[in-house]
């Protein structure tokens, strides 16, 4: 579904990513791991069209999407939930969800069906449809961010630190929902510091360090690797 070929990205004169190549198959759940400043968020921002590629290609569903605009990329089904959630705090839960479907305005029946699916996945959101999003708890805001992304009908969903700042019970609930979504066929690419939990729901993973890809493999093999054990114990 996604192929990244020798991707290099610069922040000013400094390379943030250096010749990254990876692949994600349809229906996979893939973890993107690494210490702080490894380049994980930079990679997601580049795939989303927010940062420009210096060199290399991004191929999504056999189409070259390198340096397309963010709204063009979203419309193709590659959707990014950024770190910090970035919901619209003054708008209601319902309005936040509707904004997730902004590329599909003419699909009224499809949007209605997707909204019902989001409420099945996150019943708390249905109970709070008229509530201002900024008054939700951190865990509920993360549910809203995921629900809003699902309203865009993602083919591949990218998540940046979905557990950040959440209470343990919410983390477990969020990851259980992500696992369920993947089992229903949604392809996932996850950046996350909760490494054992992430690898428990991922099929494979990639390890970044200093903007370079240094290791890849199945979740079970990565969990036993020296590099991942060192990262967990940092």
Phi and psi in degrees as GROMACS dihedral restraints (atoms count N, CA, C in turn):
[ dihedral_restraints ]
;  ai    aj    ak    al  type     phi  dphi    fc
    3     4     5     6     1  -127.6    20    10
    4     5     6     7     1   129.9    20    10
    6     7     8     9     1  -128.3    20    10
    7     8     9    10     1   126.6    20    10
    9    10    11    12     1  -112.6    20    10
   10    11    12    13     1   125.0    20    10
   12    13    14    15     1  -119.7    20    10
   13    14    15    16     1   109.0    20    10
   15    16    17    18     1    47.4    20    10
   16    17    18    19     1    53.5    20    10
   18    19    20    21     1   -80.0    20    10
   19    20    21    22     1   125.9    20    10
   21    22    23    24     1  -124.9    20    10
   22    23    24    25     1   133.6    20    10
   24    25    26    27     1  -134.7    20    10
   25    26    27    28     1   137.8    20    10
   27    28    29    30     1  -113.5    20    10
   28    29    30    31     1   144.2    20    10
   30    31    32    33     1  -103.2    20    10
   31    32    33    34     1   102.2    20    10
   33    34    35    36     1    62.9    20    10
   34    35    36    37     1  -131.9    20    10
   36    37    38    39     1   -82.0    20    10
   37    38    39    40     1    -9.7    20    10
   39    40    41    42     1   -96.7    20    10
   40    41    42    43     1   132.2    20    10
   42    43    44    45     1   -75.0    20    10
   43    44    45    46     1   126.8    20    10
   45    46    47    48     1   -95.4    20    10
   46    47    48    49     1   -29.6    20    10
   48    49    50    51     1  -130.5    20    10
   49    50    51    52     1   139.4    20    10
   51    52    53    54     1  -128.8    20    10
   52    53    54    55     1   102.3    20    10
   54    55    56    57     1    51.0    20    10
   55    56    57    58     1    55.8    20    10
   57    58    59    60     1   -82.2    20    10
   58    59    60    61     1   128.6    20    10
   60    61    62    63     1  -130.0    20    10
   61    62    63    64     1   127.2    20    10
   63    64    65    66     1  -157.2    20    10
   64    65    66    67     1   166.3    20    10
   66    67    68    69     1  -137.1    20    10
   67    68    69    70     1   147.6    20    10
   69    70    71    72     1  -131.7    20    10
   70    71    72    73     1   125.7    20    10
   72    73    74    75     1   -87.4    20    10
   73    74    75    76     1   156.7    20    10
   75    76    77    78     1   -58.5    20    10
   76    77    78    79     1   130.8    20    10
   78    79    80    81     1    87.7    20    10
   79    80    81    82     1    -3.4    20    10
   81    82    83    84     1   -79.6    20    10
   82    83    84    85     1   157.4    20    10
   84    85    86    87     1  -117.9    20    10
   85    86    87    88     1   117.8    20    10
   87    88    89    90     1  -124.0    20    10
   88    89    90    91     1   134.0    20    10
   90    91    92    93     1   -97.9    20    10
   91    92    93    94     1   138.1    20    10
   93    94    95    96     1  -115.4    20    10
   94    95    96    97     1   109.1    20    10
   96    97    98    99     1  -115.9    20    10
   97    98    99   100     1   161.6    20    10
   99   100   101   102     1   156.3    20    10
  100   101   102   103     1   163.1    20    10
  102   103   104   105     1   -70.2    20    10
  103   104   105   106     1   173.9    20    10
  105   106   107   108     1   -57.2    20    10
  106   107   108   109     1   143.3    20    10
  108   109   110   111     1    65.6    20    10
  109   110   111   112     1    23.0    20    10
  111   112   113   114     1   -77.7    20    10
  112   113   114   115     1   -21.9    20    10
  114   115   116   117     1   113.9    20    10
  115   116   117   118     1     7.3    20    10
  117   118   119   120     1   -64.8    20    10
  118   119   120   121     1   -52.0    20    10
  120   121   122   123     1   -64.8    20    10
  121   122   123   124     1   -37.9    20    10
  123   124   125   126     1   -57.8    20    10
  124   125   126   127     1   -41.0    20    10
  126   127   128   129     1   -64.0    20    10
  127   128   129   130     1   -44.6    20    10
  129   130   131   132     1   -64.5    20    10
  130   131   132   133     1   -40.7    20    10
  132   133   134   135     1   -64.2    20    10
  133   134   135   136     1   -33.6    20    10
  135   136   137   138     1   -72.0    20    10
  136   137   138   139     1   -43.2    20    10
  138   139   140   141     1   -62.2    20    10
  139   140   141   142     1   -29.3    20    10
  141   142   143   144     1   -82.5    20    10
  142   143   144   145     1    -8.4    20    10
  144   145   146   147     1    87.2    20    10
  145   146   147   148     1     6.0    20    10
  147   148   149   150     1   -80.0    20    10
  148   149   150   151     1   -36.9    20    10
  150   151   152   153     1  -107.1    20    10
  151   152   153   154     1   146.7    20    10
  153   154   155   156     1   -87.9    20    10
  154   155   156   157     1   146.1    20    10
  156   157   158   159     1   -80.9    20    10
  157   158   159   160     1   135.2    20    10
  159   160   161   162     1   -83.3    20    10
  160   161   162   163     1   -47.8    20    10
  162   163   164   165     1  -144.1    20    10
  163   164   165   166     1   161.2    20    10
  165   166   167   168     1    97.1    20    10
  166   167   168   169     1   176.2    20    10
  168   169   170   171     1  -131.5    20    10
  169   170   171   172     1   151.0    20    10
  171   172   173   174     1  -120.4    20    10
  172   173   174   175     1   118.0    20    10
  174   175   176   177     1  -114.2    20    10
  175   176   177   178     1   120.1    20    10
  177   178   179   180     1  -121.7    20    10
  178   179   180   181     1   118.5    20    10
  180   181   182   183     1    52.0    20    10
  181   182   183   184     1    47.9    20    10
  183   184   185   186     1    70.2    20    10
  184   185   186   187     1     9.7    20    10
  186   187   188   189     1  -116.1    20    10
  187   188   189   190     1   134.7    20    10
  189   190   191   192     1   -75.4    20    10
  190   191   192   193     1   114.7    20    10
  192   193   194   195     1  -112.2    20    10
  193   194   195   196     1    14.7    20    10
  195   196   197   198     1   -54.9    20    10
  196   197   198   199     1   122.7    20    10
  198   199   200   201     1    63.4    20    10
  199   200   201   202     1    21.9    20    10
  201   202   203   204     1   -68.8    20    10
  202   203   204   205     1   163.4    20    10
  204   205   206   207     1   -73.8    20    10
  205   206   207   208     1   157.7    20    10
  207   208   209   210     1   -55.4    20    10
  208   209   210   211     1   -42.2    20    10
  210   211   212   213     1   -70.1    20    10
  211   212   213   214     1   -29.7    20    10
  213   214   215   216     1   -66.8    20    10
  214   215   216   217     1   -40.5    20    10
  216   217   218   219     1   -67.3    20    10
  217   218   219   220     1   -43.5    20    10
  219   220   221   222     1   -59.1    20    10
  220   221   222   223     1   -42.0    20    10
  222   223   224   225     1   -65.2    20    10
  223   224   225   226     1   -19.8    20    10
  225   226   227   228     1   -87.6    20    10
  226   227   228   229     1    -6.5    20    10
  228   229   230   231     1   101.5    20    10
  229   230   231   232     1    10.8    20    10
  231   232   233   234     1  -101.5    20    10
  232   233   234   235     1   105.5    20    10
  234   235   236   237     1  -122.2    20    10
  235   236   237   238     1   138.3    20    10
  237   238   239   240     1  -119.2    20    10
  238   239   240   241     1   125.9    20    10
  240   241   242   243     1  -100.8    20    10
  241   242   243   244     1   108.2    20    10
  243   244   245   246     1   -74.3    20    10
  244   245   246   247     1   162.6    20    10
  246   247   248   249     1   -60.9    20    10
  247   248   249   250     1   134.9    20    10
  249   250   251   252     1    90.4    20    10
  250   251   252   253     1    -1.7    20    10
  252   253   254   255     1    74.9    20    10
  253   254   255   256     1   -48.3    20    10
  255   256   257   258     1    55.2    20    10
  256   257   258   259     1    43.9    20    10
  258   259   260   261     1   -73.4    20    10
  259   260   261   262     1   171.1    20    10
  261   262   263   264     1   -96.1    20    10
  262   263   264   265     1   100.3    20    10
  264   265   266   267     1   -66.1    20    10
  265   266   267   268     1   -28.3    20    10
  267   268   269   270     1   -87.0    20    10
  268   269   270   271     1   -10.5    20    10
  270   271   272   273     1   -92.5    20    10
  271   272   273   274     1   158.5    20    10
  273   274   275   276     1   -71.1    20    10
  274   275   276   277     1   164.8    20    10
  276   277   278   279     1   -57.0    20    10
  277   278   279   280     1   -44.8    20    10
  279   280   281   282     1   -60.0    20    10
  280   281   282   283     1   -45.8    20    10
  282   283   284   285     1   -66.9    20    10
  283   284   285   286     1   -36.3    20    10
  285   286   287   288     1   -60.5    20    10
  286   287   288   289     1   -43.3    20    10
  288   289   290   291     1   -65.9    20    10
  289   290   291   292     1   -41.3    20    10
  291   292   293   294     1   -63.5    20    10
  292   293   294   295     1   -35.1    20    10
  294   295   296   297     1   -65.1    20    10
  295   296   297   298     1   -26.4    20    10
  297   298   299   300     1   -64.0    20    10
  298   299   300   301     1   -21.0    20    10
  300   301   302   303     1  -102.4    20    10
  301   302   303   304     1    23.0    20    10
  303   304   305   306     1   -64.8    20    10
  304   305   306   307     1   -23.6    20    10
  306   307   308   309     1   -82.9    20    10
  307   308   309   310     1    -1.5    20    10
  309   310   311   312     1  -125.4    20    10
  310   311   312   313     1    32.0    20    10
  312   313   314   315     1   -54.6    20    10
  313   314   315   316     1   -29.8    20    10
  315   316   317   318     1   -84.5    20    10
  316   317   318   319     1    -8.0    20    10
  318   319   320   321     1   -94.4    20    10
  319   320   321   322     1    63.9    20    10
  321   322   323   324     1   -59.9    20    10
  322   323   324   325     1   -45.7    20    10
  324   325   326   327     1   -67.5    20    10
  325   326   327   328     1   -39.3    20    10
  327   328   329   330     1   -64.6    20    10
  328   329   330   331     1   -40.4    20    10
  330   331   332   333     1   -64.7    20    10
  331   332   333   334     1   -41.6    20    10
  333   334   335   336     1   -61.7    20    10
  334   335   336   337     1   -42.5    20    10
  336   337   338   339     1   -65.1    20    10
  337   338   339   340     1   -42.4    20    10
  339   340   341   342     1   -62.7    20    10
  340   341   342   343     1   -38.2    20    10
  342   343   344   345     1   -62.3    20    10
  343   344   345   346     1   -41.1    20    10
  345   346   347   348     1   -63.3    20    10
  346   347   348   349     1   -38.8    20    10
  348   349   350   351     1   -65.8    20    10
  349   350   351   352     1   -39.8    20    10
  351   352   353   354     1   -63.1    20    10
  352   353   354   355     1   -41.4    20    10
  354   355   356   357     1   -68.7    20    10
  355   356   357   358     1   -31.0    20    10
  357   358   359   360     1   -66.9    20    10
  358   359   360   361     1   -38.6    20    10
  360   361   362   363     1   -72.4    20    10
  361   362   363   364     1   -39.9    20    10
  363   364   365   366     1  -129.0    20    10
  364   365   366   367     1    81.3    20    10
  366   367   368   369     1   -57.3    20    10
  367   368   369   370     1   -28.8    20    10
  369   370   371   372     1   -57.9    20    10
  370   371   372   373     1   -36.2    20    10
  372   373   374   375     1   -67.3    20    10
  373   374   375   376     1   -35.9    20    10
  375   376   377   378     1   -65.1    20    10
  376   377   378   379     1   -35.6    20    10
  378   379   380   381     1   -70.6    20    10
  379   380   381   382     1   -17.3    20    10
  381   382   383   384     1  -122.4    20    10
  382   383   384   385     1    27.1    20    10
  384   385   386   387     1   -57.0    20    10
  385   386   387   388     1   -36.6    20    10
  387   388   389   390     1   -91.4    20    10
  388   389   390   391     1    -1.1    20    10
  390   391   392   393     1   -81.1    20    10
  391   392   393   394     1   143.0    20    10
  393   394   395   396     1   -64.0    20    10
  394   395   396   397     1   132.9    20    10
  396   397   398   399     1   -61.0    20    10
  397   398   399   400     1   -32.7    20    10
  399   400   401   402     1   -68.0    20    10
  400   401   402   403     1   -14.0    20    10
  402   403   404   405     1   -93.7    20    10
  403   404   405   406     1    -1.5    20    10
  405   406   407   408     1   -73.8    20    10
  406   407   408   409     1   158.4    20    10
  408   409   410   411     1   -70.0    20    10
  409   410   411   412     1   166.6    20    10
  411   412   413   414     1   -57.8    20    10
  412   413   414   415     1   -42.6    20    10
  414   415   416   417     1   -65.0    20    10
  415   416   417   418     1   -40.3    20    10
  417   418   419   420     1   -68.3    20    10
  418   419   420   421     1   -35.4    20    10
  420   421   422   423     1   -64.6    20    10
  421   422   423   424     1   -37.0    20    10
  423   424   425   426     1   -67.7    20    10
  424   425   426   427     1   -38.7    20    10
  426   427   428   429     1   -59.6    20    10
  427   428   429   430     1   -41.8    20    10
  429   430   431   432     1   -64.0    20    10
  430   431   432   433     1   -41.6    20    10
  432   433   434   435     1   -61.8    20    10
  433   434   435   436     1   -41.2    20    10
  435   436   437   438     1   -68.2    20    10
  436   437   438   439     1   -44.3    20    10
  438   439   440   441     1   -60.8    20    10
  439   440   441   442     1   -42.3    20    10
  441   442   443   444     1   -61.6    20    10
  442   443   444   445     1   -40.8    20    10
  444   445   446   447     1   -64.2    20    10
  445   446   447   448     1   -38.7    20    10
  447   448   449   450     1   -66.1    20    10
  448   449   450   451     1   -25.4    20    10
  450   451   452   453     1   -67.8    20    10
  451   452   453   454     1   -18.5    20    10
  453   454   455   456     1   -85.5    20    10
  454   455   456   457     1     4.5    20    10
  456   457   458   459     1    53.4    20    10
  457   458   459   460     1    62.6    20    10
  459   460   461   462     1   -67.5    20    10
  460   461   462   463     1   144.0    20    10
  462   463   464   465     1   -95.9    20    10
  463   464   465   466     1   -32.0    20    10
  465   466   467   468     1  -136.0    20    10
  466   467   468   469     1   123.4    20    10
  468   469   470   471     1  -107.2    20    10
  469   470   471   472     1   124.8    20    10
  471   472   473   474     1  -106.3    20    10
  472   473   474   475     1   130.1    20    10
  474   475   476   477     1  -123.6    20    10
  475   476   477   478     1   130.9    20    10
  477   478   479   480     1  -110.6    20    10
  478   479   480   481     1   106.7    20    10
  480   481   482   483     1    54.3    20    10
  481   482   483   484     1    59.9    20    10
  483   484   485   486     1   -65.1    20    10
  484   485   486   487     1   -18.5    20    10
  486   487   488   489     1   -91.4    20    10
  487   488   489   490     1    -3.5    20    10
  489   490   491   492     1   -58.6    20    10
  490   491   492   493     1   121.8    20    10
  492   493   494   495     1    75.8    20    10
  493   494   495   496     1    11.5    20    10
  495   496   497   498     1   -98.8    20    10
  496   497   498   499     1   150.6    20    10
  498   499   500   501     1   -68.0    20    10
  499   500   501   502     1   151.1    20    10
  501   502   503   504     1   -52.9    20    10
  502   503   504   505     1   -38.5    20    10
  504   505   506   507     1   -66.6    20    10
  505   506   507   508     1   -34.1    20    10
  507   508   509   510     1   -72.4    20    10
  508   509   510   511     1   -36.9    20    10
  510   511   512   513     1   -59.3    20    10
  511   512   513   514     1   -47.1    20    10
  513   514   515   516     1   -61.7    20    10
  514   515   516   517     1   -40.2    20    10
  516   517   518   519     1   -67.5    20    10
  517   518   519   520     1   -42.9    20    10
  519   520   521   522     1   -62.2    20    10
  520   521   522   523     1   -45.7    20    10
  522   523   524   525     1   -69.5    20    10
  523   524   525   526     1   -32.3    20    10
  525   526   527   528     1   -63.9    20    10
  526   527   528   529     1   -39.1    20    10
  528   529   530   531     1   -67.6    20    10
  529   530   531   532     1   -41.0    20    10
  531   532   533   534     1   -61.9    20    10
  532   533   534   535     1   -41.0    20    10
  534   535   536   537     1   -62.6    20    10
  535   536   537   538     1   -42.2    20    10
  537   538   539   540     1   -63.7    20    10
  538   539   540   541     1   -42.6    20    10
  540   541   542   543     1   -61.9    20    10
  541   542   543   544     1   -41.4    20    10
  543   544   545   546     1   -67.0    20    10
  544   545   546   547     1   -40.0    20    10
  546   547   548   549     1   -63.4    20    10
  547   548   549   550     1   -24.6    20    10
  549   550   551   552     1   -86.6    20    10
  550   551   552   553     1     0.2    20    10
  552   553   554   555     1   115.4    20    10
  553   554   555   556     1    -4.2    20    10
  555   556   557   558     1   -77.7    20    10
  556   557   558   559     1   130.0    20    10
  558   559   560   561     1   -81.1    20    10
  559   560   561   562     1   135.5    20    10
  561   562   563   564     1  -125.1    20    10
  562   563   564   565     1   141.6    20    10
  564   565   566   567     1  -128.1    20    10
  565   566   567   568     1   116.4    20    10
  567   568   569   570     1  -120.1    20    10
  568   569   570   571     1   127.2    20    10
  570   571   572   573     1   -99.8    20    10
  571   572   573   574     1   126.3    20    10
  573   574   575   576     1  -161.3    20    10
  574   575   576   577     1   140.5    20    10
  576   577   578   579     1   -88.1    20    10
  577   578   579   580     1   -16.2    20    10
  579   580   581   582     1   -80.1    20    10
  580   581   582   583     1    78.4    20    10
  582   583   584   585     1   -66.1    20    10
  583   584   585   586     1   -52.1    20    10
  585   586   587   588     1   -58.7    20    10
  586   587   588   589     1   -40.6    20    10
  588   589   590   591     1   -65.4    20    10
  589   590   591   592     1   -42.3    20    10
  591   592   593   594     1   -64.1    20    10
  592   593   594   595     1   -45.9    20    10
  594   595   596   597     1   -67.9    20    10
  595   596   597   598     1   -20.4    20    10
  597   598   599   600     1   -71.1    20    10
  598   599   600   601     1   -21.1    20    10
  600   601   602   603     1  -114.4    20    10
  601   602   603   604     1    -0.2    20    10
  603   604   605   606     1   -98.8    20    10
  604   605   606   607     1   147.2    20    10
  606   607   608   609     1   -79.1    20    10
  607   608   609   610     1   -41.7    20    10
  609   610   611   612     1  -141.4    20    10
  610   611   612   613     1   172.6    20    10
  612   613   614   615     1  -152.1    20    10
  613   614   615   616     1   160.8    20    10
  615   616   617   618     1  -125.8    20    10
  616   617   618   619     1   142.2    20    10
  618   619   620   621     1  -113.8    20    10
  619   620   621   622     1   122.6    20    10
  621   622   623   624     1  -105.6    20    10
  622   623   624   625     1   146.5    20    10
  624   625   626   627     1  -150.5    20    10
  625   626   627   628     1   128.0    20    10
  627   628   629   630     1    52.4    20    10
  628   629   630   631     1    39.7    20    10
  630   631   632   633     1    78.7    20    10
  631   632   633   634     1     6.2    20    10
  633   634   635   636     1  -120.8    20    10
  634   635   636   637     1   147.6    20    10
  636   637   638   639     1   -82.3    20    10
  637   638   639   640     1   118.1    20    10
  639   640   641   642     1  -111.2    20    10
  640   641   642   643     1   -16.2    20    10
  642   643   644   645     1  -160.1    20    10
  643   644   645   646     1   148.5    20    10
  645   646   647   648     1  -147.9    20    10
  646   647   648   649     1   160.4    20    10
  648   649   650   651     1   162.3    20    10
  649   650   651   652     1  -178.6    20    10
  651   652   653   654     1   -65.9    20    10
  652   653   654   655     1   159.1    20    10
  654   655   656   657     1   -60.1    20    10
  655   656   657   658     1   -41.1    20    10
  657   658   659   660     1   -65.8    20    10
  658   659   660   661     1   -40.2    20    10
  660   661   662   663     1   -69.1    20    10
  661   662   663   664     1   -40.7    20    10
  663   664   665   666     1   -63.6    20    10
  664   665   666   667     1   -40.6    20    10
  666   667   668   669     1   -61.9    20    10
  667   668   669   670     1   -27.3    20    10
  669   670   671   672     1   -92.2    20    10
  670   671   672   673     1    -4.1    20    10
  672   673   674   675     1   -76.8    20    10
  673   674   675   676     1   152.1    20    10
  675   676   677   678     1   -61.2    20    10
  676   677   678   679     1   -41.0    20    10
  678   679   680   681     1   -64.4    20    10
  679   680   681   682     1   -42.0    20    10
  681   682   683   684     1   -72.2    20    10
  682   683   684   685     1   -38.7    20    10
  684   685   686   687     1   -61.3    20    10
  685   686   687   688     1   -39.2    20    10
  687   688   689   690     1   -65.0    20    10
  688   689   690   691     1   -40.5    20    10
  690   691   692   693     1   -65.9    20    10
  691   692   693   694     1   -40.8    20    10
  693   694   695   696     1   -63.3    20    10
  694   695   696   697     1   -34.8    20    10
  696   697   698   699     1   -90.3    20    10
  697   698   699   700     1     4.1    20    10
